[in-house]
Every structure is written in structure tokens, then in C-alpha cells.
Amino acid sequence: MRLNIQNMPFPELREWFEKGVMQSLLGHDIFYIDEGDRNKPTLLLIHGFPTSSWDWKKMWLALRKEYRVVCLDMLGFGFSAKPNNFKYSIHSQADIVEALVGHLQLTNFHVLAHDYGDTVAQELLARQNAGIGGGHWLSACFLNGGLFPETHHALLTQKLLLSPLGPLINRLAGKASFDRSFSRVFGVHTKPSETELAQFWCLINLRQGKHIFHNLITYMSDRIEHRQRWVDALIEAKIPLALINGSTDPVSGEHMVARYKVLGCRLDFLAELADIGHYPQVEAPALVAQHYLEFVQE
């Protein structure tokens, strides 16, 4: 399906699209952006569910000052292809990320991930630990996400999408229900504006994207099935790892950080953000950038 953005009501989204490239990777059109000085270190950003690389917009300039910054919309998200008849999995998304790493010939780079992207990063880190990953990671930083299925407090909407009722729930759900459930995971004082909600919803619906929500949500089952592999990736990591976490997030807030420590996962840097929810890079971008740069420059 040819992507036409000319009638998109938000010029900021059109500008974001125009920064990037649509590239065929593993047989799918994948949108990515690659900006910054090639003589600086490279930073790869991996976004969460159900959003896209747009999540990084507020941090972009701060990161670009220090890095060559690369981000993508994974398959089923944002501007990228959203095939209906596809078995979405964390492993398949990891393959696409590695295909982009190969396409751009990235050798040494840092990784910053969020939410669903955390889980993709865990799979990629497992490959790094085994010596079979694409490129060489220098460090990894995780924002709020379900690193451990036992501490992932899924929203009711997510649970229903994963159930046999998923296709029906998906058809019935509209923007009003999205706005309510999405806003719930933000901090009390950092809720998304009406414009931000409309932008997120616009990106979700590109290429008729909402129709695959119940297919994408299977990542929650992947987390259970591959829990040990992905926890071991954090325990056995050979590179510095960091957590920058919004503490009031009902999905993966301070309770996730506590579990991380109990399990003995490698942790070289920790920043817990009081009053911030599930999307710290959207809610407190300057603070997240400050902490991230502190981590990598230690």
C-alpha cells in the first residue's frame, strides 16, 4: 500500500516522515530516520506499543547534539507496513532491527529502548551475549517496560485484546477509549494533550493500522514463553545497562525496578523519576536526556 501523507492534519508528523526513509527490510516497508554527525557515536532507539518512533521526537535534538541517532517504526507501527496476515512476534521484530543495523552497516552503537522495544532489546541483547548479534552494542538503557511478565500490570484493554474476544474488542474500540486507556499510564501532572493524543491516534491508524492491534498484542504471550531467556540476557550482559523509570507508571513503575534488583540483573545506572508515568521520554524529555547522557558519559 502506497503511503500518502499529504492529507495528514499534523504538519509535525509530515516533517517527521520527511526526515526519514522507507526501506524494504525482510520483505516489508520499514520507515527509519538516520540523522547526525557520522563521526559521533551512534545511538539506536527502539520504541514501544502501540506507538512509534514519534515517541522520541521531544528528545531528538538533545540526543542529536551528542550522537548519530537512528530510529525506526517496527513492523505494524507508525509509518511502516502493517500486514494483516503476519505472525507478529518479538523475534521477528528483532530480526527487522538487525536487518536495519546491517543495511546501515552499523558497527558499534548504544541502544535506548522503551516498553515493547525493551522486550525487543532483551532478545537482541541475548543474541549479543551469545556472540551472534548484529553489530556490537556499547551499552543499553531501558525506559519503562515489561522486562518481567510477573511485574507487568497490563491494562484491561490489553488483556481483552489478547483474549479470544480480541478481534471484536479491536473493532469496537475507538479514539475515545484509546484516549482514556492511554492517558491512564501517564503521570498525574504530565498527561498528554488533546493534540498529542490525536497525533498518536493518527499514527496508529495509518495504513489501517488499528486492525492489527489484537495481532501485535501477542508480545505479552512471548514475554511469558521466553521469560528465562530474556531475564538471563539482563543478568549475563557484558555491557553497561541502565534503567530510567517513571515511578508512578501503573504498568511498569517502581514495582518493576524493585523486581529488577531482586533478580540480580546487571545495573550500572538507575534514575527513578517521581511523578512520571509510562512514557518518560514524552512526559519529561529533558530530564530523561539528562540522565541518559549522564549514564553513557560516566
N, C-alpha and C positions, 0 to 999 in steps of 0.2 A: 504494500500500500504506500503510495507516494504521500509524503508528509507535507501538508500545506499549512504554513503558519501565518500567512498574510492576514487572515481574518482574526487572529488571536487578539483578544481585547487588551492584553497587557504588554506594553512596549518593553518592559523589563525582561519578560520571558522571551520575546523576539530577539532582544540583544544577547541574552544568554545563549540562545540557539545559534546565533550568528558567530559567536566566539568559537564554536565547535565544528566537528567533522562527523559525518555519518560514514561509518566504515563497516564493510561486511566482515564479520568475525564468526567463524564456525558456522557459516551459512545464514547468519542473521544480521540485520542492520543495527549497529550499535553506535549510539551517539557518545562522543567523548570530547573533552577540551584538554588542550596541552598548551600551557602558556608559561612564559617566564624565561629567564636567562639560562641557557644551556650549560653555562659554566658554574651555576649554583647547584647545590644538592637537589635531588628530585624527591617530591612528596606525592604519593598516590592516595587519593581519597576514595573511600567506599561508602556509599550512602545506605539508608535504611528503608524499611517498609512503612507505608505504601508510597513513599515519596520519590526522590530522585537526586541528581547532583545539584539541583537548585538549592538544596538544604545548605550547601556550603557558600552560597552567594555572599552572605554578610561577613564571612571570614576571608574571602578571596583575596582582597587587596593586601591584607596584613600578611597572609601566607606567601603571596607572590613577591613581596619585598625580600624574602629570605630564600625562596625556593623556586625551582621549576615545578609547577603544580599540574598534576594530571588527575582528572576525574572522569567518570563515565556514568551513564544511565544503564544499569544492568538490564538484562532481557526481561521485558514485561513492565518496565518502569519508564516514566518520563517521555523523552523523545524517541527512545529506542523501540524496536519492533516488539509487538505484543501478540505473538501467535497463540491461538486458542488451543490447538491440538499439539501441545508440547508438555512433556513431563518436567515441570519446574522442580529443581532441587538445588540445594546448596552446592553440591558438587558441580552441577552444570554451570552455575554462576561463577564458581571458582575457575572453571575451565575458560570461560569467556574473559575473566580478568587476566588470566595468564596469557590468553591469546592477544590481548591488548598490550601486555608487557612485551611480548615477542614482536608484535607489529611495530611498536615504538623503539624496540631494541634497548629497553631499559636494563641497566646492569645493576647498579647499586642504588637503592632508594628506601625511603621511610614510608610507613603506612599509617594512616589515620582513618579509623572506621567508626561506624555508628549503627546500632540496632541490628537489623538483618545483616548489614555489612560486617558487624562484629563476627557473626557466625561464618560468613564467607571468609573473613580474615583468619578465623580459627582453622578452617580447613586448609587455607593456603599456608598458614604457619606450620601445620602438621607436615605439609609437603616440604617446607623449608627445613624443618628439623630432620627430615629423612634424607635430605640432600637431593630432592627431586623437584624442587620448586622452580618457577620461572624467575630469573634474576636472583639477586642477593639482597635480602632485607637488612637494613641497618638498625631499625627499631620499629616498634608497633605501639600505637596508642588507641585505646578503646574508649569511646563515649558510651553513654547508657545503652545497654542491650542485654539480650537474654543469653549471657555467656553460659549459664547453667539452667537447664529446664526446670529444676526444682525450685528456683527462685524467680522464675518468670511468671509474673502475675498477669496473665492475659486478660484483656478486656472481654466482656461478654460478647461483643460483636465478633471478635477474633475466634472465640470458642464456637460460636454459631456458624461462622464461615467454614470452620474445619469439620463440622458435623455433616451428616447426610443431608441436612437442610441447607447446606452451603449455597448451592446454585439458586435456590428460591430466595434466601435471605439477600443474596447479592443482587438479584433482580429488583427486590422491593426497596432496598436501601437507596437513599438519595442524598443530596447535598446537606439537608438539614440534619440527618442522622450522622453523616460524616463530621460535620462541624461540631456536634455535641461530643462525640466519642474522641475525636482528635484533640479538641480543646481540653478534655479531661486530663490528658497526660502532661500538660504544661503546668508550670508553677502558677500559684495564685496571682502573682503580680506581673507575670510575663506571658499572658495568654496571647495567642495570635490575633491580629486584627482581622476585620472583615475582608480587607483586601488580601491579606496573606492567605486566609482560608480559601478565598476564591482562586488565588494563584495555584495553590496546592491542588485544588479540585480540578482546575483546568488541565494541569499536567497529568493527573491521574486519568482523565477522560480522553486525552489524545489517543488517536488510533483505536478508539472504542475500548480503552484500557480497563474500565471498571468491570467488564465482563469476565476478566480472568482473576479477580480477587480471590475467589474460592480455590483457584489452582495455585496461586502464589502462596497462600497461607499454609500450604503443606510443609513449609520450612519448620513449623512447630513440631511436626512429627519427626522431621530429620534430626532436630536437636535431641530428641529422646533416643532415637535409634543410634546416633553416633556420639552420644554424650561422652563416653570414656575417651574416645579418640580426640575429641575437641577440648576436653579438660586436660588431658595429657599434653596437648600442644602448648598450653599455658604453663604447665609445670616444668616441661622439658625445654622450654625456649632457650635458645642460645644467644638471643639478642635482648637489649633492654625493652621492658614492657611498662606501659603507663596506663592508669585509669584517670579519666577526668569525668566525674559523675555528678549529675544533678540529683541531689539527695531526696527531694520531695516527689520524685517520679514514682507513681503507684505501680508501674510495670517493672522497673529495674533500678530502683533508687538505692538508698543506703543499705537495704537488706541484701542487695546483690554484692555490694562491696564487702560486707561482713562475711558472706559465703566465700568470696574470693580469697580472703585471708585465711579462713578455716581450712580450705582445701590445699593451702600451701603453694598456690600459683606464684610464679615469678612476678615480682612487683618492684620496679625500680623508682617509680614516681606515682604519687597519688594526690589528686586535688578533688575534694568533696565540696560541691557548690550548694550552699544553703539556699533554700527558697527557689531553686531552679529544678525544672522537671525533666521530661524525657528528651527534649530537644535542646541541649545546652548550646549548640552552635547557632541556633536560631534565637534562643532566649537571651543568651549572654555571650555574643560572639567575641567581643573584645577581651573578656575575661578568659574564655577558652583559648583564644590565640595566645594570650599572655602566658597561661600555664603550659600550653603546648611548647612554645618556644623555650620556656624555662627548662622543660624536660629534655628536649633534644640538644640544648646547648650546655647541659651540665658537664 
